[in-house]
Amino acid sequence: MPFQISSSIQSISRYFMPVSRRDVSIEVGVSDVTVGHYLECLADMGLVQKAAE
């Protein structure tokens, strides 16, 4: 499920975590399922928007 993250959130993420999501996943052992769940939670809070399919 594609997500479109707002530019402000992207710039904040880039500032605090200048590594790819895959690197972060390997480093902290987070699976894509967990990342997807996290994005769902952010979407529920209105911080990210699901991209139109």
PDB file as gemmi writes it, atoms N, CA and C in Angstrom:
CRYST1    1.000    1.000    1.000  90.00  90.00  90.00 P 1                      
ATOM      1  N   MET A   1       0.859  -1.193   0.000  1.00  0.00           N  
ATOM      2  CA  MET A   1       0.000   0.000   0.000  1.00  0.00           C  
ATOM      3  C   MET A   1       0.901   1.251   0.000  1.00  0.00           C  
ATOM      4  N   PRO A   2       0.847   1.999  -1.072  1.00  0.00           N  
ATOM      5  CA  PRO A   2       1.740   3.167  -1.177  1.00  0.00           C  
ATOM      6  C   PRO A   2       1.300   4.311  -0.277  1.00  0.00           C  
ATOM      7  N   PHE A   3       2.260   4.979   0.287  1.00  0.00           N  
ATOM      8  CA  PHE A   3       1.983   6.138   1.122  1.00  0.00           C  
ATOM      9  C   PHE A   3       2.679   7.356   0.554  1.00  0.00           C  
ATOM     10  N   GLN A   4       2.057   8.495   0.718  1.00  0.00           N  
ATOM     11  CA  GLN A   4       2.689   9.738   0.306  1.00  0.00           C  
ATOM     12  C   GLN A   4       2.913  10.560   1.566  1.00  0.00           C  
ATOM     13  N   ILE A   5       4.165  10.728   1.931  1.00  0.00           N  
ATOM     14  CA  ILE A   5       4.497  11.439   3.159  1.00  0.00           C  
ATOM     15  C   ILE A   5       4.679  12.915   2.845  1.00  0.00           C  
ATOM     16  N   SER A   6       4.125  13.772   3.678  1.00  0.00           N  
ATOM     17  CA  SER A   6       4.240  15.209   3.436  1.00  0.00           C  
ATOM     18  C   SER A   6       5.697  15.635   3.440  1.00  0.00           C  
ATOM     19  N   SER A   7       5.996  16.692   2.698  1.00  0.00           N  
ATOM     20  CA  SER A   7       7.388  17.127   2.550  1.00  0.00           C  
ATOM     21  C   SER A   7       7.997  17.520   3.893  1.00  0.00           C  
ATOM     22  N   SER A   8       7.192  18.086   4.786  1.00  0.00           N  
ATOM     23  CA  SER A   8       7.735  18.483   6.090  1.00  0.00           C  
ATOM     24  C   SER A   8       8.151  17.254   6.890  1.00  0.00           C  
ATOM     25  N   ILE A   9       7.334  16.211   6.864  1.00  0.00           N  
ATOM     26  CA  ILE A   9       7.673  14.976   7.559  1.00  0.00           C  
ATOM     27  C   ILE A   9       8.911  14.351   6.921  1.00  0.00           C  
ATOM     28  N   GLN A  10       8.988  14.384   5.578  1.00  0.00           N  
ATOM     29  CA  GLN A  10      10.149  13.821   4.888  1.00  0.00           C  
ATOM     30  C   GLN A  10      11.418  14.556   5.269  1.00  0.00           C  
ATOM     31  N   SER A  11      11.357  15.881   5.316  1.00  0.00           N  
ATOM     32  CA  SER A  11      12.562  16.643   5.644  1.00  0.00           C  
ATOM     33  C   SER A  11      12.982  16.389   7.090  1.00  0.00           C  
ATOM     34  N   ILE A  12      12.000  16.258   7.986  1.00  0.00           N  
ATOM     35  CA  ILE A  12      12.315  15.941   9.383  1.00  0.00           C  
ATOM     36  C   ILE A  12      12.956  14.555   9.460  1.00  0.00           C  
ATOM     37  N   SER A  13      12.356  13.585   8.750  1.00  0.00           N  
ATOM     38  CA  SER A  13      12.903  12.234   8.755  1.00  0.00           C  
ATOM     39  C   SER A  13      14.304  12.222   8.177  1.00  0.00           C  
ATOM     40  N   ARG A  14      14.514  12.999   7.121  1.00  0.00           N  
ATOM     41  CA  ARG A  14      15.821  13.053   6.479  1.00  0.00           C  
ATOM     42  C   ARG A  14      16.841  13.666   7.437  1.00  0.00           C  
ATOM     43  N   TYR A  15      16.381  14.629   8.218  1.00  0.00           N  
ATOM     44  CA  TYR A  15      17.284  15.305   9.154  1.00  0.00           C  
ATOM     45  C   TYR A  15      17.701  14.369  10.290  1.00  0.00           C  
ATOM     46  N   PHE A  16      16.722  13.658  10.837  1.00  0.00           N  
ATOM     47  CA  PHE A  16      17.019  12.805  11.981  1.00  0.00           C  
ATOM     48  C   PHE A  16      17.544  11.429  11.581  1.00  0.00           C  
ATOM     49  N   MET A  17      17.109  10.925  10.437  1.00  0.00           N  
ATOM     50  CA  MET A  17      17.544   9.602   9.990  1.00  0.00           C  
ATOM     51  C   MET A  17      17.991   9.648   8.536  1.00  0.00           C  
ATOM     52  N   PRO A  18      19.223  10.082   8.272  1.00  0.00           N  
ATOM     53  CA  PRO A  18      19.727  10.183   6.904  1.00  0.00           C  
ATOM     54  C   PRO A  18      20.169   8.834   6.341  1.00  0.00           C  
ATOM     55  N   VAL A  19      19.385   7.798   6.613  1.00  0.00           N  
ATOM     56  CA  VAL A  19      19.684   6.479   6.065  1.00  0.00           C  
ATOM     57  C   VAL A  19      18.399   5.919   5.484  1.00  0.00           C  
ATOM     58  N   SER A  20      18.530   4.931   4.617  1.00  0.00           N  
ATOM     59  CA  SER A  20      17.349   4.366   3.980  1.00  0.00           C  
ATOM     60  C   SER A  20      16.523   3.573   4.985  1.00  0.00           C  
ATOM     61  N   ARG A  21      15.259   3.364   4.658  1.00  0.00           N  
ATOM     62  CA  ARG A  21      14.378   2.615   5.550  1.00  0.00           C  
ATOM     63  C   ARG A  21      14.890   1.192   5.735  1.00  0.00           C  
ATOM     64  N   ARG A  22      15.455   0.628   4.660  1.00  0.00           N  
ATOM     65  CA  ARG A  22      15.960  -0.739   4.749  1.00  0.00           C  
ATOM     66  C   ARG A  22      17.113  -0.815   5.754  1.00  0.00           C  
ATOM     67  N   ASP A  23      18.003   0.181   5.724  1.00  0.00           N  
ATOM     68  CA  ASP A  23      19.109   0.206   6.678  1.00  0.00           C  
ATOM     69  C   ASP A  23      18.576   0.293   8.104  1.00  0.00           C  
ATOM     70  N   VAL A  24      17.578   1.133   8.312  1.00  0.00           N  
ATOM     71  CA  VAL A  24      16.982   1.276   9.639  1.00  0.00           C  
ATOM     72  C   VAL A  24      16.347  -0.047  10.060  1.00  0.00           C  
ATOM     73  N   SER A  25      15.632  -0.695   9.121  1.00  0.00           N  
ATOM     74  CA  SER A  25      14.970  -1.957   9.425  1.00  0.00           C  
ATOM     75  C   SER A  25      15.975  -3.011   9.860  1.00  0.00           C  
ATOM     76  N   ILE A  26      17.087  -3.092   9.137  1.00  0.00           N  
ATOM     77  CA  ILE A  26      18.117  -4.073   9.477  1.00  0.00           C  
ATOM     78  C   ILE A  26      18.742  -3.723  10.824  1.00  0.00           C  
ATOM     79  N   GLU A  27      18.993  -2.454  11.023  1.00  0.00           N  
ATOM     80  CA  GLU A  27      19.689  -2.014  12.233  1.00  0.00           C  
ATOM     81  C   GLU A  27      18.872  -2.289  13.492  1.00  0.00           C  
ATOM     82  N   VAL A  28      17.582  -1.953  13.464  1.00  0.00           N  
ATOM     83  CA  VAL A  28      16.762  -2.122  14.660  1.00  0.00           C  
ATOM     84  C   VAL A  28      15.867  -3.354  14.590  1.00  0.00           C  
ATOM     85  N   GLY A  29      15.964  -4.108  13.495  1.00  0.00           N  
ATOM     86  CA  GLY A  29      15.191  -5.329  13.367  1.00  0.00           C  
ATOM     87  C   GLY A  29      13.709  -5.082  13.155  1.00  0.00           C  
ATOM     88  N   VAL A  30      13.376  -4.003  12.476  1.00  0.00           N  
ATOM     89  CA  VAL A  30      11.973  -3.695  12.213  1.00  0.00           C  
ATOM     90  C   VAL A  30      11.583  -4.276  10.864  1.00  0.00           C  
ATOM     91  N   SER A  31      10.500  -5.032  10.843  1.00  0.00           N  
ATOM     92  CA  SER A  31      10.049  -5.621   9.587  1.00  0.00           C  
ATOM     93  C   SER A  31       9.195  -4.628   8.813  1.00  0.00           C  
ATOM     94  N   ASP A  32       8.996  -4.906   7.515  1.00  0.00           N  
ATOM     95  CA  ASP A  32       8.148  -4.047   6.698  1.00  0.00           C  
ATOM     96  C   ASP A  32       6.718  -4.020   7.229  1.00  0.00           C  
ATOM     97  N   VAL A  33       6.292  -5.133   7.841  1.00  0.00           N  
ATOM     98  CA  VAL A  33       4.953  -5.178   8.420  1.00  0.00           C  
ATOM     99  C   VAL A  33       4.841  -4.145   9.537  1.00  0.00           C  
ATOM    100  N   THR A  34       5.860  -4.070  10.376  1.00  0.00           N  
ATOM    101  CA  THR A  34       5.855  -3.103  11.469  1.00  0.00           C  
ATOM    102  C   THR A  34       5.881  -1.681  10.926  1.00  0.00           C  
ATOM    103  N   VAL A  35       6.706  -1.463   9.897  1.00  0.00           N  
ATOM    104  CA  VAL A  35       6.780  -0.143   9.272  1.00  0.00           C  
ATOM    105  C   VAL A  35       5.427   0.225   8.676  1.00  0.00           C  
ATOM    106  N   GLY A  36       4.777  -0.743   8.028  1.00  0.00           N  
ATOM    107  CA  GLY A  36       3.460  -0.506   7.455  1.00  0.00           C  
ATOM    108  C   GLY A  36       2.446  -0.151   8.531  1.00  0.00           C  
ATOM    109  N   HIS A  37       2.505  -0.840   9.652  1.00  0.00           N  
ATOM    110  CA  HIS A  37       1.596  -0.564  10.768  1.00  0.00           C  
ATOM    111  C   HIS A  37       1.848   0.835  11.314  1.00  0.00           C  
ATOM    112  N   TYR A  38       3.135   1.202  11.398  1.00  0.00           N  
ATOM    113  CA  TYR A  38       3.514   2.541  11.873  1.00  0.00           C  
ATOM    114  C   TYR A  38       2.961   3.609  10.933  1.00  0.00           C  
ATOM    115  N   LEU A  39       3.067   3.361   9.619  1.00  0.00           N  
ATOM    116  CA  LEU A  39       2.533   4.312   8.642  1.00  0.00           C  
ATOM    117  C   LEU A  39       1.015   4.400   8.754  1.00  0.00           C  
ATOM    118  N   GLU A  40       0.362   3.262   9.012  1.00  0.00           N  
ATOM    119  CA  GLU A  40      -1.091   3.279   9.200  1.00  0.00           C  
ATOM    120  C   GLU A  40      -1.457   4.158  10.390  1.00  0.00           C  
ATOM    121  N   CYS A  41      -0.699   4.048  11.479  1.00  0.00           N  
ATOM    122  CA  CYS A  41      -0.952   4.863  12.670  1.00  0.00           C  
ATOM    123  C   CYS A  41      -0.751   6.342  12.356  1.00  0.00           C  
ATOM    124  N   LEU A  42       0.309   6.660  11.612  1.00  0.00           N  
ATOM    125  CA  LEU A  42       0.557   8.050  11.226  1.00  0.00           C  
ATOM    126  C   LEU A  42      -0.572   8.563  10.340  1.00  0.00           C  
ATOM    127  N   ALA A  43      -1.060   7.701   9.445  1.00  0.00           N  
ATOM    128  CA  ALA A  43      -2.155   8.096   8.561  1.00  0.00           C  
ATOM    129  C   ALA A  43      -3.408   8.388   9.376  1.00  0.00           C  
ATOM    130  N   ASP A  44      -3.652   7.559  10.400  1.00  0.00           N  
ATOM    131  CA  ASP A  44      -4.812   7.773  11.265  1.00  0.00           C  
ATOM    132  C   ASP A  44      -4.717   9.109  11.992  1.00  0.00           C  
ATOM    133  N   MET A  45      -3.494   9.528  12.310  1.00  0.00           N  
ATOM    134  CA  MET A  45      -3.300  10.805  12.991  1.00  0.00           C  
ATOM    135  C   MET A  45      -3.256  11.965  12.008  1.00  0.00           C  
ATOM    136  N   GLY A  46      -3.261  11.639  10.711  1.00  0.00           N  
ATOM    137  CA  GLY A  46      -3.257  12.688   9.700  1.00  0.00           C  
ATOM    138  C   GLY A  46      -1.876  13.229   9.385  1.00  0.00           C  
ATOM    139  N   LEU A  47      -0.830  12.506   9.814  1.00  0.00           N  
ATOM    140  CA  LEU A  47       0.537  12.972   9.558  1.00  0.00           C  
ATOM    141  C   LEU A  47       1.023  12.551   8.181  1.00  0.00           C  
ATOM    142  N   VAL A  48       0.479  11.460   7.670  1.00  0.00           N  
ATOM    143  CA  VAL A  48       0.811  11.043   6.312  1.00  0.00           C  
ATOM    144  C   VAL A  48      -0.484  10.800   5.562  1.00  0.00           C  
ATOM    145  N   GLN A  49      -0.414  10.875   4.249  1.00  0.00           N  
ATOM    146  CA  GLN A  49      -1.587  10.629   3.421  1.00  0.00           C  
ATOM    147  C   GLN A  49      -1.313   9.440   2.522  1.00  0.00           C  
ATOM    148  N   LYS A  50      -2.294   8.563   2.409  1.00  0.00           N  
ATOM    149  CA  LYS A  50      -2.145   7.443   1.490  1.00  0.00           C  
ATOM    150  C   LYS A  50      -2.192   7.991   0.067  1.00  0.00           C  
ATOM    151  N   ALA A  51      -1.260   7.540  -0.753  1.00  0.00           N  
ATOM    152  CA  ALA A  51      -1.220   8.003  -2.138  1.00  0.00           C  
ATOM    153  C   ALA A  51      -2.422   7.440  -2.892  1.00  0.00           C  
ATOM    154  N   ALA A  52      -2.975   8.256  -3.771  1.00  0.00           N  
ATOM    155  CA  ALA A  52      -4.110   7.811  -4.577  1.00  0.00           C  
ATOM    156  C   ALA A  52      -3.652   6.696  -5.507  1.00  0.00           C  
ATOM    157  N   GLU A  53      -4.430   5.633  -5.563  1.00  0.00           N  
ATOM    158  CA  GLU A  53      -4.027   4.498  -6.399  1.00  0.00           C  
ATOM    159  C   GLU A  53      -4.674   4.582  -7.763  1.00  0.00           C  
TER     160      GLU A  53                                                      
END                                                                             
